[in-house]
Amino acid sequence: MRTIVGFTGASGVAYGVDFLRRCPGHKYLIASKWGRRVLHDELGLKAEELRPWVDDIYNDNDLGAPFSSGSNHFDTLVIVPCSISTLAKIANGIADTLITRIAQVALKERRRLIIALRETPLSSIALENALKLSKEGVIITPICPPHYMGAESVDTLIEGYVDKVLNLVGVDTGNGWRQQDLE
């Protein structure tokens, strides 16, 4: 499995870091300028410190990176967290960064694209952009931690949401609501 992970400037980068740590297979990170800023502001980390969990890290300005071409296969692009600005660019075909270019590749090649929106409230424009992408097969998953799991800490809430995203990627975490009732 080859997964590309994008961090944009929305708050909530802890979800993206947890996803990187727990997602199996080959992972490639792209953090936008503001994604890097949020990573530092919220977690005190630099993108390079995430290297133990990724195969490579690309600069969002590098439109010549391998995955900017559809001829280099990847299974899924997960943008977590995704800003409303990035959502708008993707919905309107703007590919001026590596993250938005790879999103356009995912759309044209019909590859899995998961957008984890973090911003709220959502304007009508943002909702229309999300609807436009949903109609193209994009999975729009606002960051809403599952409180029904009996979370005892912020970390548990983050893990609960990331479990949902991992399931969307195809990784069975076995941590669903009332999972024990299925066994």
C-alpha positions as a Markdown table, in Angstrom:
| # | Residue | x | y | z |
|---|---|---|---|---|
| 1 | Met | 0.0 | 0.0 | 0.0 |
| 2 | Arg | 1.3 | 3.4 | -1.0 |
| 3 | Thr | -0.2 | 6.4 | 0.8 |
| 4 | Ile | 0.5 | 10.1 | 0.4 |
| 5 | Val | -0.3 | 12.3 | 3.4 |
| 6 | Gly | -0.8 | 16.0 | 3.1 |
| 7 | Phe | -0.8 | 18.5 | 6.0 |
| 8 | Thr | -2.2 | 21.9 | 5.2 |
| 9 | Gly | -2.7 | 25.0 | 7.3 |
| 10 | Ala | -5.8 | 23.9 | 9.3 |
| 11 | Ser | -5.5 | 23.2 | 13.0 |
| 12 | Gly | -5.5 | 19.6 | 14.1 |
| 13 | Val | -2.2 | 18.3 | 12.8 |
| 14 | Ala | -2.1 | 15.8 | 15.7 |
| 15 | Tyr | -4.6 | 13.7 | 13.6 |
| 16 | Gly | -2.2 | 13.6 | 10.7 |
| 17 | Val | 0.8 | 12.7 | 12.9 |
| 18 | Asp | -1.2 | 9.9 | 14.5 |
| 19 | Phe | -2.2 | 8.7 | 11.0 |
| 20 | Leu | 1.4 | 8.6 | 9.9 |
| 21 | Arg | 2.5 | 6.6 | 12.9 |
| 22 | Arg | -0.3 | 4.0 | 12.6 |
| 23 | Cys | -0.8 | 3.6 | 8.8 |
| 24 | Pro | 1.0 | 0.6 | 7.5 |
| 25 | Gly | 2.8 | 0.4 | 4.1 |
| 26 | His | 4.7 | 3.1 | 2.3 |
| 27 | Lys | 3.9 | 6.6 | 3.3 |
| 28 | Tyr | 5.0 | 9.9 | 1.8 |
| 29 | Leu | 4.5 | 13.3 | 3.5 |
| 30 | Ile | 3.9 | 16.7 | 2.0 |
| 31 | Ala | 3.4 | 19.5 | 4.4 |
| 32 | Ser | 2.5 | 22.9 | 3.0 |
| 33 | Lys | 4.2 | 26.1 | 4.3 |
| 34 | Trp | 1.3 | 26.6 | 6.7 |
| 35 | Gly | 1.0 | 22.9 | 7.5 |
| 36 | Arg | 4.6 | 23.1 | 8.7 |
| 37 | Arg | 3.8 | 26.1 | 10.8 |
| 38 | Val | 0.8 | 24.4 | 12.4 |
| 39 | Leu | 2.9 | 21.3 | 13.0 |
| 40 | His | 5.4 | 23.5 | 14.9 |
| 41 | Asp | 2.9 | 25.7 | 16.7 |
| 42 | Glu | 0.6 | 22.8 | 17.9 |
| 43 | Leu | 3.1 | 20.0 | 18.5 |
| 44 | Gly | 6.5 | 21.7 | 18.6 |
| 45 | Leu | 7.7 | 19.4 | 15.7 |
| 46 | Lys | 9.4 | 19.9 | 12.4 |
| 47 | Ala | 8.4 | 17.8 | 9.4 |
| 48 | Glu | 11.9 | 16.2 | 9.4 |
| 49 | Glu | 11.1 | 14.8 | 12.8 |
| 50 | Leu | 8.4 | 12.6 | 11.2 |
| 51 | Arg | 10.9 | 10.8 | 9.0 |
| 52 | Pro | 10.8 | 7.6 | 11.1 |
| 53 | Trp | 7.2 | 7.1 | 9.9 |
| 54 | Val | 7.6 | 8.0 | 6.2 |
| 55 | Asp | 9.5 | 6.8 | 3.2 |
| 56 | Asp | 10.1 | 10.4 | 2.1 |
| 57 | Ile | 9.1 | 14.0 | 2.7 |
| 58 | Tyr | 8.4 | 16.4 | -0.2 |
| 59 | Asn | 8.2 | 20.1 | -0.4 |
| 60 | Asp | 4.8 | 21.4 | -1.3 |
| 61 | Asn | 6.4 | 23.7 | -3.9 |
| 62 | Asp | 8.1 | 20.8 | -5.7 |
| 63 | Leu | 5.7 | 20.3 | -8.6 |
| 64 | Gly | 8.4 | 18.1 | -10.2 |
| 65 | Ala | 8.1 | 15.4 | -7.4 |
| 66 | Pro | 7.4 | 11.9 | -8.7 |
| 67 | Phe | 3.8 | 11.7 | -7.5 |
| 68 | Ser | 2.8 | 14.8 | -9.5 |
| 69 | Ser | 2.5 | 12.5 | -12.4 |
| 70 | Gly | -0.2 | 9.9 | -12.8 |
| 71 | Ser | 2.4 | 7.4 | -14.1 |
| 72 | Asn | 3.7 | 6.9 | -10.5 |
| 73 | His | 1.1 | 4.9 | -8.7 |
| 74 | Phe | -0.2 | 5.5 | -5.3 |
| 75 | Asp | -3.2 | 4.0 | -3.6 |
| 76 | Thr | -4.6 | 6.9 | -1.5 |
| 77 | Leu | -4.0 | 10.6 | -0.9 |
| 78 | Val | -5.1 | 11.6 | 2.6 |
| 79 | Ile | -5.1 | 15.3 | 3.4 |
| 80 | Val | -5.3 | 15.5 | 7.2 |
| 81 | Pro | -5.9 | 18.2 | 8.3 |
| 82 | Cys | -7.3 | 19.9 | 5.2 |
| 83 | Ser | -8.0 | 23.6 | 5.1 |
| 84 | Ile | -11.0 | 25.2 | 3.4 |
| 85 | Ser | -8.5 | 26.9 | 1.0 |
| 86 | Thr | -7.0 | 23.6 | -0.1 |
| 87 | Leu | -10.5 | 22.1 | -0.5 |
| 88 | Ala | -11.5 | 25.0 | -2.7 |
| 89 | Lys | -8.4 | 24.7 | -4.9 |
| 90 | Ile | -9.0 | 21.0 | -5.4 |
| 91 | Ala | -12.7 | 21.4 | -6.1 |
| 92 | Asn | -11.9 | 24.0 | -8.7 |
| 93 | Gly | -9.1 | 22.3 | -10.5 |
| 94 | Ile | -6.3 | 24.5 | -9.2 |
| 95 | Ala | -3.1 | 22.5 | -9.0 |
| 96 | Asp | -0.5 | 25.2 | -7.9 |
| 97 | Thr | 1.1 | 23.1 | -5.1 |
| 98 | Leu | 2.2 | 19.5 | -4.9 |
| 99 | Ile | -0.7 | 18.6 | -2.6 |
| 100 | Thr | -3.3 | 20.1 | -5.0 |
| 101 | Arg | -1.5 | 18.6 | -8.0 |
| 102 | Ile | -1.6 | 15.1 | -6.5 |
| 103 | Ala | -5.2 | 15.6 | -5.6 |
| 104 | Gln | -5.9 | 16.4 | -9.3 |
| 105 | Val | -4.0 | 13.2 | -10.2 |
| 106 | Ala | -6.1 | 11.2 | -7.8 |
| 107 | Leu | -9.3 | 12.7 | -9.4 |
| 108 | Lys | -8.3 | 12.0 | -13.0 |
| 109 | Glu | -6.9 | 8.6 | -12.2 |
| 110 | Arg | -9.9 | 7.7 | -10.0 |
| 111 | Arg | -7.7 | 7.0 | -7.0 |
| 112 | Arg | -8.9 | 7.2 | -3.4 |
| 113 | Leu | -8.8 | 10.8 | -2.1 |
| 114 | Ile | -9.7 | 11.4 | 1.6 |
| 115 | Ile | -10.1 | 14.9 | 2.8 |
| 116 | Ala | -10.2 | 15.5 | 6.6 |
| 117 | Leu | -11.7 | 18.9 | 7.0 |
| 118 | Arg | -10.9 | 20.6 | 10.3 |
| 119 | Glu | -12.4 | 24.1 | 9.9 |
| 120 | Thr | -15.8 | 25.1 | 11.2 |
| 121 | Pro | -18.3 | 26.6 | 10.7 |
| 122 | Leu | -18.6 | 25.9 | 7.0 |
| 123 | Ser | -19.8 | 28.5 | 4.6 |
| 124 | Ser | -22.2 | 27.6 | 1.7 |
| 125 | Ile | -19.2 | 27.9 | -0.6 |
| 126 | Ala | -17.2 | 25.4 | 1.4 |
| 127 | Leu | -20.2 | 23.0 | 1.5 |
| 128 | Glu | -20.6 | 23.4 | -2.3 |
| 129 | Asn | -17.0 | 22.6 | -2.8 |
| 130 | Ala | -17.2 | 19.5 | -0.6 |
| 131 | Leu | -20.3 | 18.4 | -2.4 |
| 132 | Lys | -18.6 | 18.9 | -5.8 |
| 133 | Leu | -15.7 | 16.7 | -4.7 |
| 134 | Ser | -18.0 | 14.1 | -3.0 |
| 135 | Lys | -19.8 | 13.7 | -6.4 |
| 136 | Glu | -16.4 | 12.9 | -7.9 |
| 137 | Gly | -15.9 | 10.1 | -5.4 |
| 138 | Val | -13.8 | 12.0 | -2.8 |
| 139 | Ile | -14.4 | 11.0 | 0.8 |
| 140 | Ile | -15.0 | 14.1 | 2.9 |
| 141 | Thr | -14.6 | 13.3 | 6.5 |
| 142 | Pro | -14.7 | 16.3 | 8.9 |
| 143 | Ile | -12.6 | 15.8 | 11.9 |
| 144 | Cys | -15.1 | 14.8 | 14.5 |
| 145 | Pro | -13.7 | 12.6 | 17.2 |
| 146 | Pro | -16.0 | 9.7 | 18.3 |
| 147 | His | -17.0 | 10.4 | 21.8 |
| 148 | Tyr | -19.2 | 7.3 | 21.9 |
| 149 | Met | -16.0 | 5.2 | 22.4 |
| 150 | Gly | -15.7 | 6.4 | 26.0 |
| 151 | Ala | -12.6 | 8.5 | 25.4 |
| 152 | Glu | -10.7 | 9.2 | 28.5 |
| 153 | Ser | -8.2 | 11.6 | 27.0 |
| 154 | Val | -7.5 | 13.8 | 24.0 |
| 155 | Asp | -5.1 | 11.2 | 22.7 |
| 156 | Thr | -7.9 | 8.6 | 22.8 |
| 157 | Leu | -10.2 | 11.0 | 20.8 |
| 158 | Ile | -7.5 | 11.5 | 18.2 |
| 159 | Glu | -6.9 | 7.7 | 18.0 |
| 160 | Gly | -10.7 | 7.1 | 17.6 |
| 161 | Tyr | -10.9 | 9.5 | 14.6 |
| 162 | Val | -7.8 | 8.2 | 13.0 |
| 163 | Asp | -9.2 | 4.6 | 13.4 |
| 164 | Lys | -12.0 | 5.8 | 11.1 |
| 165 | Val | -9.6 | 7.2 | 8.5 |
| 166 | Leu | -7.5 | 4.1 | 8.7 |
| 167 | Asn | -10.7 | 2.0 | 8.0 |
| 168 | Leu | -11.4 | 4.3 | 5.0 |
| 169 | Val | -7.9 | 3.5 | 3.7 |
| 170 | Gly | -8.5 | -0.2 | 4.1 |
| 171 | Val | -6.8 | -0.9 | 7.4 |
| 172 | Asp | -9.1 | -2.8 | 9.8 |
| 173 | Thr | -8.3 | -1.4 | 13.2 |
| 174 | Gly | -10.9 | -3.6 | 15.0 |
| 175 | Asn | -11.9 | -0.6 | 17.0 |
| 176 | Gly | -15.4 | 0.1 | 15.8 |
| 177 | Trp | -18.4 | 1.0 | 17.9 |
| 178 | Arg | -19.6 | -2.2 | 19.7 |
| 179 | Gln | -16.9 | -4.2 | 17.9 |
| 180 | Gln | -16.9 | -6.8 | 20.7 |
| 181 | Asp | -20.6 | -7.6 | 19.7 |
| 182 | Leu | -19.3 | -8.9 | 16.3 |
| 183 | Glu | -16.9 | -11.4 | 17.8 |
